[in-house]
């Protein structure tokens, strides 16, 4: 049995088969609402249920406050309709020619960007163009229905190669394979299967607002893709990139960022190191990346913020920016890294 879901703000409607959640059903119907992890762990898909009965998936985490719950808010990726429903997500767009699909890919390049960060370039089928919006992510499909999510680290390529930045999580089912040096590790020409593109982390090009980019760790990957696309598209919105790491080597493409910032007046790059050691010889900004943003900006009411990285850091950053700089919450766009270490088996 299927239930009809109507989006109050646009009038769009779609059917959700019994047992399915709202976000997955909307994507099947080429309707895109804000989402990221699709497991109820990040809160990106928070929206209001106007009417209808539903149950929550077992995976749903407690990211809705009691006050929000009384107002009808829920994580739409965890909402399983039990009747026809009316919902009000924070944003809606049609997928257009960006199609979510499963395709085989071949490992084309493996390059270490740091001791624990691997750049992987994957060759997609030349006969089946893989289109995406810079900032989106893919799932790598492993055995036994296991998935691992990674952001796309480059603008849409002309040579059918897509780029990932993968951090080694010791004990990780997939990342141990990527980094293994005993002959069992990932090799060029290895075949993988992926699904994507996924997520709603991409530049809102209908805006002229200045931008603050915030990255922690490999959260730089989708921001790199967005900045590369801005350069190619001739978008010159004033932008400041903050990239935080514990040690300088965690900011693994520092030279790249300094170089593009030196070539484009609209872009400023500020690396921030939270735990430098004397041997690092670090003379740049220190402390938490969120504190650095707060030190530099007292009023972000006219800005957009695009942030990617640790959920803990980004949640603190969002709350601080909304409270202390008047940033509208709707202008904080985030892609939170929900690694398997945050859920079950310590993978990244």
N, C-alpha and C positions, 0 to 999 in steps of 0.2 A: 504493500500500500504506500502511496506517495502523498505527501502533504505539500500544499502550495504556500510559498513564502513570498510576501510582498514587501518591497523596500519602500517605506513611507515617503522618503524624500524625493524619489525619482519615479515611482510607479512601476519600476521593473518588477517582474515576478518570475519565479522558477520553481520547479518541483524538487523535493528532497525525498529520496527513497527511504523506506523504513530502515532505521538504524544508522543512517548517514548524518553527518553534521552539516551545518549551514555553510561554512566556508568551503568545504570540499565540493558540495553540490553547486554553489555559486560558480566556482572555477570551472566545473564541468559545463556550465551554461555560459561561459565566457563573460561572467560578471565578476569584477575584481573589487573586493573590499579590503581594507587594511588587514594584513596578516603577516606573520613571519614564521614562527616555529611550528604551528599547526598541532601542538601537543598540549596547549593550555599552560605553557610555562613562561611566556614572555609578556602577555598582556596587550600586544599590539592590536589584536582584533576586538578589543572591548567595544561593545555597542549596546544599544537599548532595545529590549524586547517590548514592543508596544502592546501586543496582544498575542494570545495563543499559549498552549501548554507544551512543555518540553521537559526533558531530563538532561542532566549533565553527564558527559563521558567520565569514566573513572579516572582518566588522566588529568582532569581539570585540577589546577592548583588554586589556592586561596589568594587570588589577585584582585578580588572584588571586595571593597569595603562594605560594611553593613549598611552604611548610608547609600552607597551606589546600588546595592541589592534592592533596597526599598524603592529606588527610583526605576528599577527594571533593568539595570545593566548586567551584562553577562559576557563571558568570553565566547564569541560566536563560533570559534573552532571546536568548542566543547558542547555546544547546544545541539541536541538531537530532538527534532520536532516530534510531538505526539499528536499534533493537530495542525490545521492551517495556522499560519502566523503572520504578523506584521512586525517588521524590525526597522530600526533606525541606526545604521552604521555611521561612523564618522565621515566616511568618504566612499564614493562609488565611481567606478569607471568601467567602460567596456574594454575587453581585452584587445580588440582590434586584430592586427595580424600577428600578435605575440601569442603563440600557441604552446601550451604545456604538452610535452611529449617525451616518450622514452626512446633513446637512441643509443647505439653502440658508439664508443669512442676509442681511439688508440692513443696511448701515451706517446707523445712526440718529443718532449724534452723533460729532463729532470735537472734542476739547478738549485743548489743550496744557497739560500739568501742569508742564512745564519745557521749556527750549529743545530738549532731546533726548528728551523723554518725551511720548507721545501717549496720551490716554485715548480708547479707541474703544468705543462702545456698539453692540452688534449686536442687531438685532431677529430673534428666532427665530420660526418659523412658529407662529401662534396655534393652529392645528389639530393641532400635533404638539409637546406640551410637552417642553422640553429640561430634563431633571432631572439634577442632579449634586450631589456632596458638596462643600461649600466647601473650597477648597484644591486641587481637581483642575484639570486643564488641558485644552485643546483643540488639535487640529492644524488649521491653515488649509491647505486643499488648493489648490495652485497647478498650473500647467500642467506637463506632462511628469513627473507623479508626484512633484513637489517638494512638501515639507511644511515648515511652520514651526510650532513649538509655542509656545503662550503660556498662562500661568496665568489662570484666571478670578479676577477681582479683586473680586467681590461675592458675597454669599450668594445662594442661589437666588431669583430675582426673581419678583414677582407680575405684572409687566407684560411678561414674555417677553423682556426685554432682558438681555444678558450684557455684562460689562465686561472690557476688557483694558487693560493698561498696556504700551505698546510703546516700547522704547528704540531710537533711531536708530543703526544701525551703518552707517557710511559705506561705500558699495559694496554694501550688502545688497540682494539681489534683491527682497525684500518691503518692507523698511523704507524704502528709497529712494523707493518708490512712495507709502508712507504720508506721508512728509514733503516730497515734491517740491512746490515753490512756483512752478513754471513753467507751471501749467495742466494738467499731466499727472498730478498727484497724486491721492490718494484723495479721493473726494467722498461726501457724504451721499447715500444711496439706492443706492450701489454694491452689487452683489450679489457675495457670496463663498460658498464652500462650506467647511464645517467638518466635522471628525469628533471625536466625544467623547461623554461626558467620559472622560478618561484619567488614569492615575496613582493612587497610593495615599497621597498627601499630604493628610490630612484629620485632624480632631481625633478622638482616641479617646475617645468620650463615655462609655465604660464605666469610666473612670478618674476618680478625685478628686485625683490628684496635682497639685501646683502646676506651673506651666508657665514655661519661658523660651522666648520667641520671638526668633529671630535672622534679620535680613534684611540683605542687601546689595543696593543698587541697586533695580531693579524686582522683586527677590525679595520686596519688600513686598506685591506684589499678592495672592498666595494667603493670606498671613497676614492681610491686611485682610479677606478674605472670611471666614476662620475667626473673627476677632474680632467681626465684624458678626453672624455666626451665634450666637456665644456671648451677645452682648447680647440678641438677639431671643429666644433660647431660655431666658434667665434663668440661664445657667451662670455662676457666680461663683467659679470656681477662681482662686486667686491667680496672677497672670501678670505677667511683666516683658517688655516689648518693647524689644529693642535693634535699632536701624536704623543701619547704617553707610554712609558715603559719603566720597568724597575731599574734597568741598567741601560747605558747607551746602545749596547748591541741589540737590545730588544726593538729599537727603532731601526729596523734592518734595511730600510731603503732611504736612509738619511741623505746620502749624496744625491739620489734621484730627486727628492723633495726640494733640497736646496737649489738644485739646478733648474727645475721648472719654475720655482718661485722667482729666481733671478731673471728668468726670461719673460715673465708675465707680471706686469705691475699690479694687476688686480688681485694677485694671490700672495698671501703672507704665510710663512711656515714657522711654527713655533714648536720645537720638540721639548718635551718635559720628562725629566727623569726623577723617579720618586725615591730610589735607594742607591745613589751613586756611591762607589767606593773610591778611595784615594787613588788607587791604581788606574781608574778610568780617566783621570785628568779632565773630568767634566766641568765646563765653565758656563754651561747654559742654565736654563730654568730648572728648578728642582721643586719637588712636592707633588701633590696630586694634580692630575690634569684638570679636574673640575675647578680646583682652587685657582689655577692659572687663568681659566676663562673668567672667573668672577673678579679676579684682580684687574683684568683688562677691560671688562665691560660692566657698566653699572645699569645700562638700559638696553635690553634686547627686544623691546616691544615691536620694533620694525624689522626684525631679522627672522631668518629661518635657521634652524639648527639641524644638522644631519650628523648622527652619532652612531658608531658601531663598535662593539667590543663586549667586555664583561657585563653581564646583566646587573650585578651589584653596583658597579661603578656608574653605569648609565642611569639606573634608577635614582641614585643619589644625585647625579648631575641634573637630570630632568627636574626633580623636585626643587633643587637649589635654584636653578635658572628661572623656573616659573615663579618661585616665591620672592627671589631677591632682585631679579632683573626685569620683571614684567613680561617675560617671554610668554606669548600665548601657548598653552599646552598643545593646541592643534598644529603649531609650527615646530614642534620637536619631533623630528622623524628619526626613528631608531631601528637598527637591526641588531638585536641582542644575540650574542653567541651563547646558545644553550648547548653546551657540549655534553657528550654522554657522561662525562665525569660529574655533571650536575644532576644526572638522572640515575644511571645504573652501573655502567661498567668501566668508567674512567677512560673513555675515548674522547677525541677532540673533533 
